[in-house]
């Protein structure tokens, strides 16, 4: 007599190491450990930047300017990734630049994502004229040139963290609002919403206690997938001179400073470019995996 398999139990272990199915295949994609390691390393680097950076990111040593990385001829063990045109340590600026990029991503996603979440819930649940007006605002936000808008803000408000976060937030909220609205349009037809109405719950209470918890998974996936978008936007605006003003190091500013020396000092621009590529690619891969894990429609049960 065959022994029945024990019932599957949800656990943290099952989340990070999915069970096998007959034939050796896994029900879901395996955990992307390499992207997780890269993201963790960059986060640790940003949080502990003052402890990990060997030098100040803004101190200049002109006698050591444009030294190549340590593995190249003429490189010095003092500067593992070389120096820039002002003799500043590229490694130290890279570490502190990670901190700026993550701070901008955190603030912009909190502000822009929060606005988009609220607009999407209100538009999807209330419907009617409110939905039409809010969605026309979303359409208008999509049609406005993003870079031009950020440059206008930089001219009127001046360069700085506040300007950068405001510009990126105003560019993000529309995409959040559209996706969340689609989720809410489906949720408001569910039985638990109808029962809440029968019990006399107000629209505000239904949106906060019934709709909001059911769209948080989608919201978290959107946040993860947009981290890369924010990092690229910050690098682009810093490259164009509309981001954080020098000498504060950012990855985009480092690329901008090194663009004129690609032939004789390629490491000044290429190394932060590689950092941006690794971070964005890792975040996108992790976001894809997280979407598959949290969305039951994308999982093979």
Helices and strands as residue ranges (DSSP letters): H 12-16, H 33-47, H 49-52, G 62-64, H 90-126, H 128-143, H 146-157, H 161-187, H 191-198, H 203-206, I 207-211, H 212-239, H 251-258, G 259-261, H 267-294, G 296-298
